[in-house]
Amino acid sequence: MKITHIAAADETFNVNFEWEEEVGVPGAFIVKNSHHNEFYLKTATLEDVPGHGRIHFVCNSWVYPAENYKKDRVFFTNQSYLPTKTPLPLRHYREEELQTLRGNGTGKLEEWDRVYDYDVYNDLSEPEMGPKHARPILGGSSEYPYPRRGRTGRPPAETDPRHESRLPLLKSLSIYVPRDERFSHLKLSDVIAYGLKSAIQFLAPEAEAQFDRTPSEFDSLKDILELYEGGIKLPIKLPDFPFLESITKEIPFPILKEILRTDGERPFHFPMPQVIKGMIKFLSSYFLFRIDTCHTSMD
């Protein structure tokens, strides 16, 4: 199996199982990952099950090394049961899985945890920075009964234990979310890259407006088009620019590829809207038609 942090290829494995028919139809299986890296398990299929033929398990979940789990990873067959109709051999595993997903409400949640728990918004303040940065705790009180957020279990703030400590800005994307709910590397790259483009698209006109006599107006049609056809040119050869080369070591490759794209779209700007494209095409056709008409009349 090829395991990387950016992209991984799909692999198929053939495994032989032995069991006695009197045990019944397999309704679940346990996976123990003995590798030091996690892997993504998509599906598992049992072929030629006596009396049943093919049994399919839809997994779609990340499996971390077994040492990170207090309970074994169990995957159930793609079959729904009412609690009273659940086969007796599966009831213990179903209840155990439900307890794992609920959590016990204590402790810091780690990357490999699968807990879906809730907490009040007590991480809005930064008491270490003084009274000006104080914020009320939202949720859990008569004044602010709602909303709720996903519980992370980070340690309390040093100066005020009622509040939870906050993550630094650079680590804010690493806030706890159940691993199966996190964005893929490619989707996260799109979110960050287009977020940077949005910021640049806002900041660049603001900076130019400081030197513009009419900052609240478009002086010409060219000003409108430059919102989409402009952008910031960046060097192609990164070794000639140590700063950009250092950035490549910190930012995942898909994100950098999206920012410094070479597919014809300029960095830090959005593609031109279809409405403006249509307007330009219409005006171009109109002027060409007028010029052609004028030439015909002169002839």
Stockholm file with secondary structure:
# STOCKHOLM 1.0

chainA/1-299         MKITHIAAADETFNVNFEWEEEVGVPGAFIVKNSHHNEFYLKTATLEDVPGHGRIHFVCNSWVYPAENYKKDRVFFTNQSYLPTKTPLPLRHYREEELQTLRGNGTGKLEEWDRVYDYDVYNDLSEPEMGPKHARPILGGSSEYPYPRRGRTGRPPAETDPRHESRLPLLKSLSIYVPRDERFSHLKLSDVIAYGLKSAIQFLAPEAEAQFDRTPSEFDSLKDILELYEGGIKLPIKLPDFPFLESITKEIPFPILKEILRTDGERPFHFPMPQVIKGMIKFLSSYFLFRIDTCHTSMD
#=GR chainA/1-299 SS CCCCSSCCCCCCCCCCCCCCGGGCSCCEEEECBCSSSCEEEEEEEEEEETTTEEEEEEEEEEECBGGGCSSCEEEECSCCCCGGGSCHHHHHHHHHHHHHHHCCSCSCCCTTCCCCCEECBCCSCCGGGCGGGCCCCBSSSSSCCCCCEECCCCCBCSSCTTSBCCCCGGGGGGSCCCGGGSCCHHHHHHHHHHHHHHHHHHHHHHHHHTTCSSTTSCCSHHHHHHHHHCCCCCCSCGGGCHHHHHHHHHSCHHHHHHHTCCSSCCTTCCCCCHHHHHHHHHHHHHHHHHHHHHHHHHC
#=GC SS_cons         CCCCSSCCCCCCCCCCCCCCGGGCSCCEEEECBCSSSCEEEEEEEEEEETTTEEEEEEEEEEECBGGGCSSCEEEECSCCCCGGGSCHHHHHHHHHHHHHHHCCSCSCCCTTCCCCCEECBCCSCCGGGCGGGCCCCBSSSSSCCCCCEECCCCCBCSSCTTSBCCCCGGGGGGSCCCGGGSCCHHHHHHHHHHHHHHHHHHHHHHHHHTTCSSTTSCCSHHHHHHHHHCCCCCCSCGGGCHHHHHHHHHSCHHHHHHHTCCSSCCTTCCCCCHHHHHHHHHHHHHHHHHHHHHHHHHC
//
